[in-house]
Amino acid sequence: MAEEKRHIFLTGNRRVGKTFLLQRVLSELSVPLSGFTTSWKEEENGTSALILSRADGTESAVAAYRYADDRPRQVFEEVFETFGAACLTDLQGLVLMDELGRFESSTEKFRSCVFAVLDSDLPVLGVVRDAENPFLDAVRSHPKTEVISVTKENREELVFAVRKKIKDILT
């Protein structure tokens, strides 16, 4: 017998509207949120900071820098290992994981926390980067995970479909 799909992950090309879709789904749900979100914040010098935040917005930390020049990105793995892992403990309601990507690929504790949540019965709504690596592949292939591809053409109709799936999981 197949396991019940309790985790919905959105995937698709960059800038197609995955996080926007996730936010639209959440806008009409009144459920406690836990987990984390990420966002890029551009600084005055053209450098962008990846901000890792608790889903409830109470705390955040800089997890990486993307430079405007040709310097390689700087990833602060210790932020994922400490703050990121903490965002995935003492969970309640709907767990957000927006977004899982390649930066976390070598963060053992954080990845372990992700899989502990996926192995649990807590419902998850997340975004997983459309890239191949062992960590992301394992998230996508987890038996409790359903992956939904988002395109510019289908993102509007997916708002209602994903919201219904989440409501069904929560009841």
N, C-alpha and C positions, 0 to 999 in steps of 0.2 A: 504494500500500500504506500502510495506517495505521501510525503510529508506535506502538511498544509503550508501554503506560501504565506508567510506573515511579514515578509520584508519586500518592499517595493523600491527598486533602484531605477532611476532615470539615467539614460545614457544618450550620447549623441555628439555631433560635431561641436567644436567650440563656438560659443556665442549664438547657439540656436535657441536658447531660452529655457534651459533645464531648471536653473534655480528660480527663474521667474515663474515657471509652471509650478514648482514646489511651493513657492510663496502664495500663489493663487489658490492652490489646494488647501493650504493651511488657513487662509483668510476666512473661511467659513466653517472651520472646525473649532469647537471649544473643548480642547483637551490639553492637559498639562504636557509641556514639551521638555525634553531633556536631550542630551547629546551635544552636538557642535555644528557650527556653520563656519564657512570660510568666505573671505572677500578680499579683493585686491584694493588697496588704497594707494593712489598715486601721490607722491610727494613732490615738492616744488622743483627738485633737481631732475625730475623725470624717472627717478627710481620708484618702483612699486613695492609695497610691503604686503605680504600675504598675512592677513589677520585671521587667527583662529579664535573663535568666540564660543562661549557656552550658548546653547540654544535659547536660553532665557535672557541672554544679553547682559548678564551680571558681571562677567569677566571676559577679558580677551588678552591675547599675547601675539607678538610678531613671530611668525613661524618661518618666514623666508623673505628674501629680497630678490627682486628682478631688476637688474640695472639697465639704464638707458643706453649705456655703451656696450662694448663687446665682452665685458667681464661675465664670467659664468654666474648663474644664480647661486645664492648663498642660502642653504637650508639649515635651520636650527633644529636638528633631530632631537635635542634634549627638550625642546618645547613640546614636540609630539609625545615624547616618552614620559613627561611629567604632566604638564597641563592637559595635553590631548587625552592621555590615559585617564586623568581625573574626570574629564568631561564624560567619560563612558563608564563611570561608576555611580552608585546610588541613583539609579535611573527610575523614572516613573513616566506613565502616560506613553506618548509617542516619542520614539527615539529618532532624532534627526542626525544624519551623517551626510553633510553637504559641504564638501565634496571629498570623496576618496580619490586619491591620485597617486602619481609616481613618487612624490616626495616622501611618503610614508613607507615606501617599499623596504627600507632597511631599519625600520624602527620596531624592534622585536616586541617591546611591552605594549605599544600602541596597537600593533597588529593583533596581538593576543587579546587585547580588550575588545577589538572589533569582532573577532570570532567568538568570544564569550557571549557578546550580545546576540550575534547571529544564531548561536546555538540555543539561546534562551527562547522563551515564548513572548518576550517583549516585541511589540510591533515596531518596525523600522521604516522610515521614509528617507531615502537618500539619493545622492547623485554619485555615480561612479564614472570616472574618466574613461573615455573610449580609447583605451590603449592596452596593449598586451604587456603584462608582466605577471609573474607568479602570484603576487598578492591580489591584484585586481581580478585576475582570472579565477582565483579561489572564491572571492566575494561573489562574482557573477554566477559561479557554478554551485554555490551553496544550496543544499536541498530545500531550504525554506525561503529562498530568494527568487523573486520574479523580476526580470529586467525588462524595461520598456524603453524602446528607442524613440527619441524625440527628434522631430524635424520641424522646420518652419511651417511645413504644410499641415502637420497633425497636432501641433502643440495646443491649439485652442480646444479641439475636441477631446484631447487627453485630460484637460482640467477636470471635467465632469467624470470621466471614466476612472481616473486615479482617485479622485475624492470618494467615489462610490466604493472602490476597492478598500480604501483606508477605513471608511465607515463600517464596512462589512467586517474587516479584521478586528476593529475595536469593539464590536458588539458580539 
